[in-house]
């Protein structure tokens, strides 16, 4: 489309606008999809996988390969202001434990998804043994 036709349509285009548009068109989109692990004890891993697109989280998966413990896991998403926006808890008693939390929500930019594992010391007494987090951003 020629510049004169754009002016007739009331559209003003500058070189800066064109450059910004080109940069946006080719920039890779970041997403909520991410994963990572932390270690606890002797060679044990505690892992999180956040599945989603942009700021939308479909699910949060916790995985503890080679673990041998019982207790519970808490999945949370906190906003940039520290307010809890999502929280779910599940109990476990497994080797190689894996749990998928179906979140299906969109969160503010720079929110944080975390999974925290609590092991049982004695009936009714738990301790936090691992926590791993990933940032949600667009």
N, C-alpha and C positions, 0 to 999 in steps of 0.2 A: 504494500500500500504506500502510496506516495505521501510525503509530508503535507502537501497542500490538502489532500483528501482528509488526512487526520485532523488538520486544523479546522476544516469545515465540520467535522464531527465533534469538535470541541475538545479534542484530545491534544494535550501539549506533551511532547516527548523531548527529553533532553538527553545528552550523551550519558550523564550520570545515571538516569533512569534506565537506559538501555544496558549499561554496564552492570547495574545492580540486578536487573532481571536475568541477564546471562549468568551471573554468579549464582543466583538462586536456582536456576534451571539445572546447573551441572553439579551443585553441591550434593554430596551423598547425605542421605537422611539418616540421622542417628535414630536409635529405637530403644524401646524398653527391653528388648531382648539382650540378655547378658548372663554370664555365669562366672562363678569363682568358688574357691575353696579356702578353708583354713585348716590347720592341723591341730590335733589335740592328742594328748597321751603319746604313746609310742606308735608312730607311723599311721595314725588314724586320720581320716579326712572328714570334714563336715562341709557339704557343698550346697550352693544355691544356684538355681537356674530361673531367671525371670524371662517369661515368654510373652511377647507383645509387639506392638508397633507404635512408634512415637511415644506418647505418654500413656497409651492404653495398655494395661496389663491383662493378659488372658489368664495366666496361671503363674504360680510360684511353686517350684519343685525343690524339696530338700532331699538330699541323698547322703547317706553315711556308709560308703562302701567299707567293708571289713570291720564295721563296728560291732560291738557285742555288749549292749547295755539296754536298760529299760528306763522309761521316764516319759517325757513329753517334749513336743516341739511347738514353738509359737512362731507364726508368720505374721509380720506386721509391715505396714506401709505408713511412714510418717511424712507429713508435708514439710516444706522448707521452713516452716515456723515451729516444727517439732510436734505438732498436733497429730495424734494417731488417727489415720483415715481408714485403716483396715486392720483387723486383727482376727486371727483364727488359731485354734489350738487342737492338737491331736495327740493321743497317747500311743505309745509303741512298746513293743517287746520283741525285738528282732535282731538278727544278723543282717547286714546289708540292707538297712532300712531305706525306704523311698516313699515319699508322700507328695501328692500333687494337690495344691490348694487352688481351687477354681475361683479366681478373683473377678475377672470380667468387669473392670472399672477403669476409668481414665482419671489420672492424678495430675496435680499441678507440676510444672517443670521443676526439676531438682528435688523431687520427693525421693525417699530412700526406702527400698524394700529390704527387709532383713528376715533371717530365720535364726532362731535361738534354740539351742538344745539344752534340756535340763535332765540330769541323771538322778536316779534315786539313791540316796544314802541309806535310808531306813524307811520303813512304812510311813508315808506322809511327809518325808523330809527329802527335799531335792536341792541340787546345786546346779548352777549354770556352768556348763563345760565348754561350750563353743557358741560363737555368734559370727555370722558373715552377712555382709550387706552389699547392695549394689544400688547405684543412683539411677533414677528414672529421669530421662531428659529427652527433649526432642531434637 
